[in-house]
Amino acid sequence: MLVLIWFVVCIIFAFVQLILGSSGHALEVFAVLTAIALFIIHKLKGKIRIQK
């Protein structure tokens, strides 16, 4: 699971860096997108565990 989280965070970082570059809001956008992704992973992990 940790590898999945690391992979998702790296993809989000690359995407934000590509789009916003060194903009002042890049870190804020990265933080928000990472929080949303981690929330979604957490919810999916809960659903997968219930179905087993």
C-alpha positions in Angstrom: 0.0 0.0 0.0 2.9 2.4 0.8 4.3 1.9 -2.7 0.9 2.8 -4.2 0.7 6.0 -2.1 4.3 6.9 -3.1 3.6 6.3 -6.8 0.4 8.5 -6.7 2.2 11.3 -4.9 5.0 11.2 -7.4 2.6 11.4 -10.3 0.7 14.3 -8.7 4.0 16.1 -8.1 5.1 15.6 -11.7 1.7 16.8 -13.0 1.6 19.9 -10.8 5.3 20.7 -11.7 4.6 20.3 -15.4 1.5 22.5 -15.3 2.4 25.2 -12.8 6.2 25.1 -12.8 7.6 27.4 -10.1 4.3 29.3 -9.5 3.6 30.4 -6.0 0.5 28.3 -5.9 2.2 25.0 -7.0 2.8 23.8 -3.5 -0.8 24.6 -2.4 -2.3 22.8 -5.4 0.1 19.8 -4.8 -1.0 19.6 -1.2 -4.7 19.7 -2.0 -4.5 17.1 -4.8 -2.4 14.9 -2.6 -4.9 15.1 0.2 -7.8 14.3 -2.1 -5.9 11.3 -3.6 -5.0 10.0 -0.1 -8.7 10.3 0.9 -9.8 8.4 -2.1 -7.2 5.6 -1.6 -8.4 5.4 2.1 -12.0 5.1 1.0 -11.2 2.4 -1.6 -9.1 0.5 0.8 -12.1 0.4 3.2 -14.4 -0.9 0.5 -12.0 -3.5 -0.6 -11.5 -4.8 2.9 -15.3 -5.0 3.5 -15.9 -7.1 0.4 -13.4 -9.8 1.4 
